[in-house]
Amino acid sequence: MARLKIKNFGPIEENISADGTLADDGFFTVDFPSVTVFIGRQASGKSTLAKLYSTLAWLDKTLTRQSVTSDFVTKEVVKNLCAQQELSEYFRPNTSFSYESAERRFSYSENTGFHITEIEAENGKRIKLPKIQYVSAARNLLTILYSVDSPFNGADSNTVKKTSGIPFMVNDLNREYIRALASLAKEGFSLPIDNTKVFFDNYRTFVSTNGVDVSMSAASSGIQSITPLLLVSRFLSREVIRGLFEKLMSVSDDVKAKIEKNLSSLGDSSLVEKFKLFTMGGREILDGDGTLSNIELASSRFIPSYLVEIVEEPEQNLFPETQAEVLYQLLECRNSNSDNKLVISTHSPYILTALNNAMLAHDVYSNTSKRVEALPENRTVSFDKVAAYMLEDGRVTSILDKDSRMINAEMIDGCSTQINQVFSDILNLNHD
């Protein structure tokens, strides 16, 4: 499980205990198990944590893939990486954070710089490389970044003309969105909105609802928000569990050369030759002699085997019922591979309520023989694999209730309680 410790970064302040002293040297600790959720007001630091986690997880992955060496990564390099996530203005003179994964530890301080400590792996242990995808709240831009004519007024309609100045996060998501469209939307991709499907044909994206078709650029804001999110989630969750042969077909020659170098170090001169034959289609030569296991071991640090998905505001522009369905579908994608991770930043109490439903349903499946008709088991998650945090006034606070094994109900209903209290006060004045 990855862990981030942070203080004095962007909206996040120092961890001060009730007696006015620093707790844990002023650091807030955030764990990233299978599912992690951040909730809070605007500008409270939700996306700050999500983006910093994404940046450090990507850096960790880059070092694992041996794309760069530890000596290359300085404080300035880390700041430049953070700038790609629009975090460059969040550094302060007393900023400090650390990050720990299964492979290494990072520590950052404005005073002492950036340091990396490698964690020695067990001999023969297969390294697991993530596919990291940040799904920005700006994902609606993917449906309007293009000049798109109606797909129904001529053969040359809906010509894609990409604009410039696209933010890094959106551009990165756009690449996967295009791949997902081509893979999943040729025959129609179902959305959880009124019998609605998304189609992608001849560089045209359009939406069909009960037989009525409109171009994606003319679709509702909810459809424009939900389409990239669910398409990319479904596509990437399937990509990471493909077989090794299928994955190798799409990797670069540079990656294959690195795998061959790793195979050479194993002491069997025939492994490299067998690997080359394997990538050319000769899968049968690997049967029964342990070669496949060696190739999998040598490839593991270069080819992603699980998905880390970071989603901003999955509820964006959606009706509450649809918000819950989106959460369940994201959990379904997460559960397609036991190593997958899902990180969510949200404003919505409905997302938290849906997550509570998923945790409670998991307990029912685990503790009884009963079936939850409303939630299949692959849409549930164990309380023990969830972290949930409230961000408020510069603080990061866990909102999980260990006794109920759910998110604290007061954290979900607090806003409604305040609004209802105002209503009661007004009603009382009207009746005085």
C-alpha positions in Angstrom: 0.0 0.0 0.0 1.4 3.4 -1.0 1.5 6.1 1.6 1.9 9.9 1.3 2.9 12.2 4.2 2.6 15.9 3.6 2.6 19.3 5.2 2.6 23.0 4.1 1.8 22.3 0.5 -0.9 24.3 -1.3 -4.1 24.4 0.9 -2.7 21.7 3.2 -1.2 23.1 6.5 0.6 21.4 9.4 -0.9 18.7 11.6 -1.5 20.4 14.9 -3.0 18.5 17.8 -5.7 19.7 20.1 -3.1 20.9 22.7 -1.4 23.1 20.1 1.6 20.9 19.5 2.7 19.3 16.2 1.3 15.8 15.6 3.5 13.4 13.7 6.1 16.2 13.1 3.3 18.2 11.5 2.7 15.7 8.7 -0.7 14.5 7.6 -0.6 10.8 6.5 -2.7 9.6 3.6 -2.9 5.8 2.8 -3.8 4.6 -0.7 -5.2 1.1 -0.4 -7.6 -0.4 -3.1 -10.0 2.6 -2.9 -9.2 6.1 -1.6 -11.7 8.9 -1.5 -11.2 12.6 -0.7 -14.1 14.9 0.0 -14.3 18.6 0.9 -15.2 22.1 -0.2 -13.8 23.8 -3.2 -10.1 24.6 -2.9 -9.7 22.4 0.2 -6.9 20.3 -1.2 -8.6 17.3 -2.7 -7.1 17.6 -6.1 -3.8 18.7 -4.6 -3.5 15.3 -2.9 -4.7 13.4 -5.9 -2.4 15.2 -8.3 0.7 14.9 -6.0 0.0 11.2 -5.6 -0.4 10.8 -9.3 2.9 12.6 -9.9 4.9 10.6 -7.4 3.4 7.3 -8.4 4.3 8.1 -12.0 7.9 9.0 -11.0 8.1 5.7 -9.0 6.9 3.9 -12.1 9.5 5.6 -14.4 12.3 4.6 -12.1 11.0 1.0 -12.0 11.0 0.9 -15.8 14.6 2.2 -15.7 13.7 5.0 -18.0 15.7 7.3 -15.7 18.1 6.8 -12.9 17.8 8.0 -9.3 20.7 10.4 -9.8 18.7 12.2 -12.5 15.8 13.1 -10.2 16.5 16.3 -8.3 14.3 18.8 -6.4 14.0 20.8 -9.6 12.9 17.8 -11.6 10.2 17.0 -9.1 9.0 20.6 -9.2 8.9 20.4 -13.0 6.8 17.2 -12.9 4.5 18.9 -10.4 4.1 21.8 -12.8 2.6 19.4 -15.4 -0.2 18.9 -12.9 -0.5 22.6 -12.2 1.1 22.3 -8.7 4.1 24.5 -9.2 2.6 27.4 -7.3 1.8 25.2 -4.2 5.4 24.9 -3.0 6.3 27.0 0.1 9.6 27.6 1.9 8.6 25.0 4.5 6.9 22.5 2.2 7.7 18.9 3.0 6.4 15.5 1.9 7.3 11.9 1.6 6.0 8.9 -0.4 6.5 5.2 0.0 5.7 2.4 -2.4 6.7 -1.2 -2.5 9.9 -0.3 -4.4 11.2 2.9 -2.9 10.8 5.9 -0.6 10.8 9.5 -1.7 11.4 12.5 0.6 11.1 16.1 -0.4 12.0 19.2 1.6 12.6 22.8 0.5 15.6 22.8 2.8 17.2 19.4 2.2 16.1 18.7 -1.4 14.7 15.4 -2.8 16.0 12.0 -1.8 15.3 8.5 -3.0 15.8 5.3 -0.9 15.5 2.0 -2.8 13.7 -0.9 -1.0 15.5 -4.1 -1.7 13.2 -6.6 -3.4 13.0 -10.3 -2.5 15.0 -12.6 -4.8 12.8 -13.8 -7.7 9.9 -11.5 -6.7 8.0 -10.3 -9.8 7.8 -6.5 -9.9 4.3 -5.1 -10.6 4.2 -2.1 -12.8 1.1 0.1 -12.8 -0.7 1.9 -15.6 -1.5 5.3 -14.1 -4.4 7.3 -15.5 -5.5 10.7 -14.2 -9.1 11.4 -15.2 -9.3 15.2 -14.9 -12.5 17.1 -14.2 -11.7 18.9 -17.5 -12.6 15.7 -19.3 -15.6 17.4 -20.9 -13.0 19.2 -23.0 -12.4 16.0 -24.9 -15.8 16.3 -26.5 -15.3 20.0 -27.5 -11.6 20.2 -28.3 -12.5 19.4 -31.9 -14.4 21.3 -34.6 -17.1 18.8 -35.2 -19.9 19.1 -37.9 -23.0 17.0 -37.6 -22.3 13.4 -38.5 -25.5 13.3 -40.6 -25.0 15.9 -43.3 -22.3 14.5 -45.6 -19.4 12.1 -46.0 -16.9 14.7 -44.8 -18.7 15.6 -41.7 -17.2 15.5 -38.2 -13.6 16.1 -39.3 -11.3 16.1 -36.3 -9.3 19.3 -36.0 -7.3 19.4 -32.8 -6.7 22.7 -31.1 -3.5 23.8 -29.4 -2.8 24.6 -25.8 -4.3 21.5 -24.3 -3.4 20.9 -20.6 -1.1 18.0 -20.0 -3.6 16.0 -18.0 -6.3 16.4 -20.6 -3.9 15.6 -23.5 -2.8 12.4 -21.7 -6.4 11.3 -21.1 -7.3 12.2 -24.7 -4.8 9.6 -26.0 -6.5 6.8 -24.0 -10.0 8.1 -24.8 -9.2 7.8 -28.6 -8.0 4.3 -28.1 -11.0 3.4 -25.9 -13.4 4.8 -28.5 -11.8 2.7 -31.3 -11.8 -0.4 -29.1 -15.2 -0.3 -27.4 -17.5 2.1 -29.2 -17.5 0.7 -32.7 -20.7 -1.4 -32.0 -21.9 1.0 -29.3 -20.8 1.6 -25.7 -23.7 1.6 -23.2 -24.0 4.5 -20.8 -26.1 4.4 -17.6 -28.3 7.2 -18.9 -31.7 6.5 -20.4 -30.9 3.7 -22.8 -28.0 5.7 -24.2 -25.1 4.4 -26.3 -22.0 6.1 -27.6 -20.8 5.2 -31.2 -17.5 5.9 -32.8 -17.3 5.4 -36.6 -14.9 6.8 -39.2 -13.6 9.4 -36.7 -17.1 10.4 -35.7 -18.4 10.2 -32.2 -22.2 10.4 -31.7 -24.8 9.5 -29.1 -27.9 7.4 -29.6 -30.7 7.6 -27.1 -33.9 5.6 -27.9 -33.1 5.7 -31.6 -32.4 9.5 -31.7 -28.8 10.3 -32.7 -26.9 13.5 -32.0 -23.2 14.4 -32.3 -21.2 14.2 -29.1 -20.5 17.9 -29.2 -24.3 18.5 -29.0 -24.9 15.9 -26.2 -25.8 16.9 -22.7 -23.0 18.0 -20.3 -23.6 14.8 -18.2 -23.0 12.6 -21.3 -19.9 14.6 -22.2 -18.6 14.1 -18.7 -19.5 10.4 -18.2 -18.3 9.1 -21.6 -14.5 9.6 -21.4 -14.6 8.5 -17.7 -16.4 5.2 -18.2 -14.9 4.4 -21.6 -11.3 4.9 -20.5 -11.9 3.1 -17.2 -13.4 0.0 -18.9 -10.7 0.0 -21.6 -7.7 0.3 -19.4 -9.0 -2.2 -16.8 -9.1 -4.7 -19.7 -5.8 -3.7 -21.1 -3.8 -4.5 -18.0 -5.1 -8.0 -17.7 -4.4 -9.0 -21.3 -1.9 -11.9 -21.8 1.8 -11.3 -22.0 1.9 -12.1 -25.7 -0.8 -9.6 -26.5 0.9 -6.9 -24.4 4.3 -7.5 -26.1 2.7 -6.9 -29.5 2.2 -3.2 -28.6 5.4 -2.4 -26.8 8.3 -0.4 -28.4 11.6 -1.9 -29.6 13.3 0.0 -26.8 11.2 -1.9 -24.2 11.9 -5.2 -25.9 15.6 -4.5 -25.8 15.4 -3.8 -22.1 13.6 -7.1 -21.6 16.3 -8.9 -23.6 18.9 -7.4 -21.4 17.2 -8.6 -18.3 16.9 -12.1 -19.8 20.6 -12.1 -20.6 21.4 -11.5 -17.0 19.6 -14.8 -16.0 22.5 -16.9 -17.3 20.7 -18.9 -20.0 21.9 -17.8 -23.4 18.9 -19.3 -25.2 16.4 -17.1 -23.4 16.9 -14.1 -25.6 16.5 -16.2 -28.7 13.3 -17.8 -27.4 12.0 -14.4 -26.4 12.5 -13.1 -30.0 10.7 -16.2 -31.3 7.9 -15.7 -28.8 7.3 -12.1 -29.9 7.2 -13.2 -33.5 4.3 -15.6 -32.7 6.1 -18.7 -31.5 4.2 -19.2 -28.3 4.3 -23.0 -28.5 8.1 -23.0 -27.9 7.6 -21.9 -24.3 5.5 -24.9 -23.2 6.8 -26.8 -20.2 10.4 -25.6 -19.9 10.0 -22.6 -17.6 10.9 -20.1 -20.3 7.5 -18.3 -20.1 8.0 -17.8 -16.4 11.4 -16.2 -17.0 10.1 -13.9 -19.7 7.2 -12.8 -17.4 9.8 -12.1 -14.7 12.1 -10.1 -17.0 9.1 -8.2 -18.5 7.3 -7.3 -15.2 9.1 -4.0 -14.6 8.4 -2.8 -18.1 4.8 -3.9 -18.9 1.8 -2.7 -16.7 -0.1 -5.4 -14.9 -2.5 -3.3 -12.9 -4.4 0.0 -13.2 -4.1 3.1 -10.9 -7.0 5.3 -11.8 -7.3 8.8 -10.2 -10.7 10.4 -10.9 -11.7 14.0 -10.2 -15.4 14.6 -9.5 -17.0 11.4 -11.0 -20.3 13.1 -10.1 -19.8 16.0 -12.5 -23.0 17.1 -14.2 -24.9 13.9 -13.2 -28.2 13.1 -11.5 -27.7 11.5 -8.0 -28.9 8.1 -9.1 -26.4 8.2 -12.0 -23.6 9.3 -9.7 -24.1 6.1 -7.7 -24.1 4.0 -10.8 -20.8 5.5 -12.0 -19.2 4.7 -8.6 -20.4 1.1 -8.9 -19.0 0.8 -12.4 -15.7 2.3 -11.3 -15.6 -0.3 -8.5 -16.4 -3.0 -11.1 -13.4 -1.9 -13.1 -11.2 -1.9 -10.0 -12.3 -5.3 -9.0 -11.4 -6.8 -12.4 -7.8 -7.1 -11.1 -7.0 -7.4 -7.4 -4.0 -5.0 -7.6 -6.0 -2.2 -9.3 -6.4 1.0 -7.3 -9.1 3.7 -7.5 -8.6 7.2 -6.1 -11.5 9.7 -6.1 -11.8 13.4 -5.3 -15.4 14.5 -4.9 -17.9 17.1 -3.6 -20.8 14.7 -3.6 -22.4 13.0 -0.5 -24.1 10.6 -3.0 -20.7 9.2 -3.9 -19.9 8.5 -0.3 -23.4 7.0 0.3 -22.9 4.7 -2.7 -19.5 3.7 -1.4 -21.1 2.9 2.0 -23.6 0.7 0.1 -20.7 -1.1 -1.6 -18.9 -1.7 1.7 -22.0 -2.9 3.5 -22.9 -5.3 0.6 -19.4 -6.7 0.8 -19.9 -7.5 4.5 -23.2 -9.3 3.6 -21.4 -11.4 0.9 -18.6 -12.2 3.4 -20.7 -12.9 6.4 -23.8 -14.5 5.1 -25.1 -16.7 2.3 -27.5 -13.9 1.2 -27.3 -12.2 -2.2 -27.6 -8.4 -2.6 -29.8 -8.1 -5.6 -29.1 -4.4 -6.1 -25.3 -4.9 -6.0 -23.4 -7.8 -7.5 -20.3 -8.9 -5.6 -18.0 -7.5 -8.2 -19.4 -4.0 -7.4 -18.5 -4.1 -3.8 -15.4 -3.4 -1.8 -14.2 -4.4 1.7 -14.1 -1.7 4.4 -10.5 -2.9 5.1 -9.4 -1.9 1.6 -10.9 1.7 1.7 -9.5 5.0 2.9 -11.7 8.1 3.1 -10.6 11.6 4.1 -12.2 14.9 4.7 -10.2 18.0 3.8 -11.1 21.2 5.7 -9.3 24.2 7.0 -5.9 22.9 5.8 -6.4 19.6 7.6 -6.7 16.0 6.3 -8.9 13.8 8.5 -10.0 10.2 8.2 -13.8 9.9 8.1 -14.0 6.1 8.4 -15.9 4.7 11.3 -14.4 1.4 12.4 -17.3 0.4 14.5 -19.9 0.7 11.8 -17.4 -0.3 9.1 -18.6 2.6 6.9 -17.9 6.3 6.3 -19.1 8.4 9.2 -22.7 9.4 8.5 -22.2 12.9 9.9 -19.7 13.5 7.2 -22.2 12.6 4.6 -25.2 14.4 6.0 -23.5 17.4 7.6 -24.3 19.8 4.7 -27.9 18.7 4.6 -28.2 19.1 8.3 -27.0 22.7 8.1 -29.3 23.5 5.2 -32.3 22.0 7.1 -31.4 24.0 10.2 -31.6 27.2 8.2 -34.9 26.1 6.9 -36.2 25.4 10.4 -35.0 28.8 11.6 -36.7 30.6 8.8 -39.9 28.5 9.4 -39.9 29.4 13.1 -39.5 33.1 12.3 -42.5 32.9 9.9 -44.6 31.3 12.6 -43.7 33.7 15.5 
